[in-house]
């Protein structure tokens, strides 16, 4: 199905335009109505009936899942890989996964912190664990990570893409290499890790892929254009991946969860920066509470969650319906006068 060859290369003058369809010749209104009626009776109505019949079981299943308490699957004795597992939310996720019985691969560019997390898991839970250094923005490093994890702990059943750069840069800020690095770590890394680990999940008929996105993947924020762009990309990637898994008839064995956290108290400089911008007190969530909600969502096979306070969840739900003027007024009230960019 993939386009091959010249589509991904360039040669001057080889563009070939698609054939133009000829405009239909004019027909009288009586024949046009007859043709429309025939289409409705013989094609449209049967197609709608078929669609209702095919979709009804799925709709009823989703309705029951919404009404009834979620059934939680066991993840004991599975291998879980967490990128960015050395600190903050990543560390909390590693600990909670170990508590639920997983063998944990703690991957981070900061190997010292990853080793500290791994040692804490050994002491508290006694589960198989190992620490790995990885640069998730480098495909070669991710390829090596897969080999190292499989050699040490076995094939990965739960992939948690948590690593990210909290870069508060606007469009005109930062050097070109800074922007590229943000895109590589926050977005491209998801492509590389999913490519490396999904194939094994398909072969074994079991797997779960988790993306730690951000509320900024739903609600765009000025002054964080680089970060927001990558998070919207992660949202699209996970939505398309979920559909591709369905198309491949793998929905019963491979699951995905996209997480949109808001206000997680991780890096001090990030928290201080956000607090300095806001005129109101922001409710912060502990990494441990968010990690608990994420792992609970994995065990319930939830496709999306917003692990935050009720008002944040409500805001992410209704945001697409809010008029722009109201959004801007809310920003003005909450943030006050934001300094103009000098560039």
N, C-alpha and C positions, 0 to 999 in steps of 0.2 A: 504493500500500500504506500510505502514511503516513496517520495520523489527522489530519483537518483541522478547522478551524473551532472550534466551542465547546469541544473537548477542551483547547485551550491557552488558553482564556479562562475567566472565571468569571462566572456569573450565579446569583443566589440561587434555590434551589428547582428547578433544572433537572436535578438528578441523576435518572437513570433506571436502576432496578435491572434486572439481567438476569433473564430468565424462569427460574423454578425448574423443574427437570425433575421430572416425577412419579415417585414411587417405583414400581418394578415390582411387579405383583401377585404374590403367592406362587404358586409352581408346585411340583408334587410333585418329589421327588428324582430319579425316573426321567427325567422330561422335562429336568431341569436337567443331568443327566449326558449325556443325548443331545445337548443343545445345546452343551455344552462339547466333546464329542468331535467334533461337526461343525465347530466353530470351529478346533480343533487340526488336523484333517485337511485342511480345505478352505482355511483362511486362514493359520494360524500356521506350519505346516510349509512350505508354498510360499513364504511370506515369508522364512523363515530361509534356505531354499535360495537364493533370489534374492539375499539379502544377502551370503551367502558368495561367490556367483559374482561379484557386483559388486565386493566388497571385496578379493577375492584378489589381483588384479593390483597394487592399491595397497599391500597388505601386503608382497607380494614385492618391490616397488620400494623401499619403505622399509627392508626388511631388507637388501637389497643396498647401499643407501646407507650403512647402519650398518657393514656389513662391509668394503666396498671404500673405498679412499681417495677423498675428495671431489674432484670435478672443479671447478676454479676457472674462472669466467667472466672475461673481460677487461672492465675498466671504463675502459679508455683512451678519451680523447676524449669522455667523458661529463661532464655538469655536475653537480657535487655541492654541495649547500648544507648548511652546518653552523651551527646556532644555538649561541650561546655559544662561538663559535670564537676568541675573543680570547685566552683563557688556558686553562691546565690541560689537561684531556682534550680539550676542543674544539680547542685549538691543535694538539695532537698528531694528532688526527684529520684536520685540514686538511692538515698536512704529509704524512701517510701517503697520503691520497687524491691529492695532487699528485704524489707519488712514483710512484703507480700510473698516472699519466697523465691524471688528471681536471683539468678546469677547476674552480676552487674559488670559491664565494661564501662569504666569511667574514662571518657575521652576528652582531652582538653589541650589547647596549645600551651597551657601552663602545667607542665608535668608535675611540678612540686605540689601544686594544689590538688591535682588529680590523685596523686599518691596519698595525700592526707585524707581525702574522701574515701579512698579504697581502704585505708587502714581503719578508719572509723567504722566502716561496714564490717570488717573482720572482727573487730572488738565487740560491736553491739549485736551483730546478727549471726556471725560465723558462717556466712554464705560465701560461695566462690566469687571472687572479685579480682579484677586486675585494672591497672591504670595504663593509659596509652597516650602518647603525645600525637596530636594530629593538627594539621592546618586544614580546616574544612573547606577553605576556599581554593585549595590546590587538589585537583582530581587525582594526581599521582599519590599524594599523601593519604587520601581517602581509600584508594585502592590498596595501599599497604596496610591501612588500618583494618580492612576486612580480613586480610590474610592473618594479621597478628591476633585479632580477636578470635577467629575461628580456630587458630592453633592453640590459644590459651584456654578459651571457655566453650567453644563450639559455635555452631551457626546462630545468627541473631534472629530471635523471634519478635522482639519489640524494638523498633528503631525510634528514638526520640531526638528529633532535630531541635536542639535547644540553643546551640551556640549562636551568638549574635553580637553585633556592635551597636551600642546605644549612642549613635552619632547624631548629635543635635546640630545638623548643618542645613542651611538653606541652599538654594540652587547655586548662588554665586560664591558660596563659601567652600573652603577646602581646596587642596591641590587635586589635579586630575587623578593622581595615584590614590589619593584618599577616597575619592568617589568610587573608583574601581574596586578598592578593597572592601568598602561597605557592600557593594553589589555582590562581590565574590563570596563574602562570609554570610551575609543575610539572605541571599537568594540563590546564587549558583550552588552553594553547598548542599541545598536540598536536592537539586538535580543529581549531584554526584553521589550522595549517600543513598538515595532511593535507587539509582541505577545499580549500585554495587550490591545492595542488600535485598532488593525486592525479588530478584531472580531466584535466590535461594528459598525465600518464603513461598514462592509459587511452586517450586519443586517439592517442598515438604508439605504443601497444603495448609500452611498456618503462618500467620504474621499480622502485625499491627504497626502502622506507620503513624507517628505523631509529629505534628509541626507546632512549635511554639511560635505563634504569630504575634499579634499585638492588637489592641483596640484601634491603633492607627492603621490597621489593615482594613478597617470598616469606616472609620471617621478620619478623613484627611486633616493634616495639621500643618499649617504654614510654619516656617522656621525649622522644620524637620523634613524637608522635601526628600532628601536622600533616603532617610530611614523609612518614611511613609511609603515611598515608591517600592522599596523592596518588600514591605509587608503586604501591600496590595498584590504584589507578584506572588508571594507565598500563598495568599488566599486563593488566587486564581489557579495556581499550580495544584493545590490540594483538592479544589473543586473538580478540576479536569481529571486528576488522578482517580478520584472516586468514581467518576463516570467511566473512565477507561477500564477500571477493575470490573465494573458492571458489564461493560461490553465484552470483556474476556471471560464472563461467567465465573468470576472469582469472588463475588460479594459475600459468599458464605464462609470463606476461609481467610481472605485478606481484608482487613478493616483499616480505616483511617480516622484520625481525630485531629481537627484543626482547633487550636486553642488561642483565644483572644484575651490575654490578660490585660489588666489596667491597674496601675498603681501598685506594683510589687516592690517592696522595700528591699532592694538589692544593693547596688553600688551607691556609696555615700555621695559621691560627686553628682550623680544623676538625680538622686532624691533632692539634694540641696538646690540643684539648678531648677527643677520643676517647682519647688516650693518658692523660690525667689521670683518666679514669673506670676504665680497665682495670688489673687487677693483673698481667696477663700481657703479654708482648711481642707486639704485633700485626704480622703480616707485611704490609707495604705494597707495592703494585705501582706502578711508575712509569707516568705517563700514556702514555708512548711504548709500553710493552709492552702495555697495555690497548688502545691504538689499533690496534696491529698485529693483535691477536686479533679486534677488531671488524671491521676491513676484510677480514681473511681469512674471517670468517664471512659477510660480505656477498658476497664472491666465490664462496663455496661455497653460497650461498642457504640458510644455516641459519636456522631460525625463532627459536631461542633459544640464548643462550650465557651462561655464568657465567665471565667472564674473571678468574679468580683462582686461588689455590693449591688443591691437591687436596682438602685437608680442608674448605675452604669449599664447593667444588663438591659434595662428599659430604654436607655438612650441609644444603645447599639441596635436595638430592634426598630425603633421609630425614626432613626436618623434619616433614612432615605425619604421619609415623608415630610420632614421639617423644611419649611421655606427658608431660603438662603438668608433673608433679612433677619429672621429669628435666630439663625445660627450665628450670624455676625454680632447681633446684639448680645447674645449669651457670652461670646468670646470677649466682647468689650467689658461686660460686667465682671466676668471672672478674672480676666487678665489685666484689665486696665489698659493703659497706653503702652503698647509694645514698641521698643526703640526701633527707629528706621534703620535699614541696612545701609552701611556706608559705601558698599560697592554697587 
